[in-house]
Amino acid sequence: MKSIATFYSTIETKQFKINDIFDVNKGERIVKKNRVDGEIPLITAGENNNGIATYLNEDIFRKSKKLFSQSITVDMFFNCFYHDYTYFADDNVHILTPKKEYIHDISNNLILLFFTTLLKQNKFRFSYGRQVRLSRIGKIEIELPIIKKDETYIPAWKSIMTFMKNQGLVLDKFQSMDNKLLFQDIILDVQCWREFTYEELFEIKKGKRLTKANMRIGNIPFIGSTDSNNGVTATVGQKPIHKGNTITVNYNGSVGEAFYQPLDFYASDDVNVLYPREELFNEFNQYIAHFIIAVIKLEQFKFNYGRKWKLERMNKSIIKLPVIDNQIDVELMENYIKTLPFSSSI
């Protein structure tokens, strides 16, 4: 089975905006009093069950005039799903339909599944505080394999289809994966990943309390227990207490939110700082960090305000990572992130 990293390394690629390939439309609100049970799925904002909230009567279409099929939905929090069936969508959902000139090329299920996977890699950009807007979604760029045609470059549809066929994918398997790591689950053989404790991989240090009253004016990033802005809640004039090229993880507040810190910084006492052990990560960088952060965030559900991820608990917590010859496969992690559509902006 060829990995996506290998696939992208063997073919020329180019960035395309979503609205280069798709027409982007918005669903329509169907209030509960107008809903009649039926057979047509209603897609709403959510990360489970392929976005399906309920099933409605087709007669509603005569009023709404909005019925979709063979397209991708992206909700306000960037949960993305491919639908090869007819459906309604509410006004929290955007619908990506292949442009007319591409309908013949993209109509294959496997190609739209490929797009869905690429789109999901952008979910980190959006949250409750920064929701997807119609004006934003079309400008997002995705990296696609290309071929030259008539002095211009177009997506290499046949190559994409061949790649997906070689993965042995079927629609039911893909759609049932919900909010997992997607291509990591399909292409990276997670059964061969190995368990590590956090303390095996990192020296974990705590931040230090600094009240607003004691903050001096300056340009040193102050990392607090937030879920946005890369963890930066202020800039201060105090000297940094932690080195850059590390990972911060909130143990309090927005527990489990993790960010890569490129610069030296000051961290609050609600934050744990993960220093990669040099003997394991002799060339640690932002790409390796973002791979690990994606895995860390899968563990968020285990912790909350009542069960904080304190340093002692984090040291003994388990994380699974890919290995080669029983050693962490740093090269695979780095190369994988570099193939993703957002890697150029990391």
Secondary structure by P-SEA (a helix, b strand, c coil): cccaaaaaaabbbbbbccccccbbbbbbbbcccccccccbbbbcccccccccccccccccccccccccccbbbbccccbbbbbcccccccccbbbbccccccccccccaaaaaaaaaaaacccccccccccccccccccbbbbbbbbbcccccccaaaaaaaaaaaacccaaaaaaccccccccccccccccbbbbccccccbbbbbbbbccccccccccbbbccccccccccccccccccccccbbbbbccccccbbbbbcccccccccbbbbbccccccccccaaaaaaaaaaaaaacccccccccccaaaaaabbbbbbbcccccaaaaaaaaaaaccccccc
